[in-house]
């Protein structure tokens, strides 16, 4: 798995994200990032669309962070329209 440093405005949020992100959730993640650092990268597909990490991305923007790690997955399962678990974990 390769982690690249991306400007926080480079990833595109997934337009059909089912999760509704509250400002309270973003505040909590921002506080955690401020206290412990950015520990988990944002996962994007080949086109730069966020697959996982929408809240982390908003929290990074809220904190004014210039760049964050992004992991790009190239293997996509068309059957379920998401990365397959074996590619996410290993």
C-alpha positions in Angstrom: 0.0 0.0 0.0 1.5 3.3 -1.0 0.6 6.5 0.9 1.0 9.7 -1.0 1.0 13.3 0.4 -1.9 15.2 -1.2 -3.1 18.8 -0.7 -6.4 18.6 1.2 -8.3 20.2 -1.7 -7.2 17.4 -4.1 -9.5 14.5 -3.0 -13.1 14.8 -4.3 -15.7 13.8 -1.8 -17.9 10.9 -3.0 -21.2 12.6 -4.1 -23.4 9.7 -3.1 -21.8 9.2 0.4 -24.6 7.7 2.5 -23.2 9.0 5.8 -24.4 12.5 6.8 -21.5 14.2 8.5 -22.4 16.5 11.4 -20.3 19.4 12.5 -20.0 17.7 15.9 -18.4 14.6 14.3 -16.0 16.8 12.4 -15.1 18.7 15.6 -14.4 15.5 17.5 -12.2 14.1 14.7 -10.4 17.5 14.4 -9.8 17.5 18.2 -8.4 13.9 17.9 -6.1 14.8 15.0 -4.9 17.9 16.9 -4.1 15.8 20.0 -2.7 12.6 18.5 -1.9 13.6 14.9 -3.2 12.3 11.6 -2.9 8.5 12.0 -5.0 7.1 9.2 -4.8 8.1 5.5 -7.8 9.1 3.4 -8.6 6.3 0.9 -9.3 7.4 -2.6 -10.0 5.6 -5.9 -8.0 6.0 -9.1 -9.8 9.2 -10.0 -9.1 10.8 -6.6 -12.7 10.3 -5.2 -12.8 9.7 -1.5 -13.8 6.1 -0.7 -13.1 6.3 3.1 -12.2 9.3 5.2 -14.7 12.0 4.5 -14.8 13.1 8.1 -11.0 13.1 8.4 -10.8 15.2 5.2 -13.2 17.8 6.6 -11.4 17.8 9.9 -8.0 18.4 8.2 -9.5 21.3 6.3 -11.0 22.7 9.5 -7.6 22.5 11.1 -6.0 24.3 8.1 -3.7 21.4 7.4 -2.0 21.8 4.0 -1.5 18.2 3.0 -2.5 14.7 4.2 -1.8 11.2 3.4 -3.9 9.5 0.8 -4.0 5.9 -0.1 -5.1 5.1 -3.7 -6.8 1.8 -4.5 -6.6 0.6 -8.0 -8.6 -2.6 -7.6 -12.3 -2.0 -7.6 -15.2 -4.5 -7.4 -17.9 -3.6 -9.9 -20.2 -6.1 -8.3 -20.4 -4.2 -5.0 -19.0 -0.9 -6.3 -16.3 -0.8 -3.6 -12.8 -2.0 -2.9 -12.7 -5.7 -2.0 -11.7 -6.4 1.6 -8.5 -8.3 0.7 -7.3 -5.2 -1.1 -8.2 -2.9 1.8 -6.5 -4.9 4.5 -3.5 -6.3 2.7 
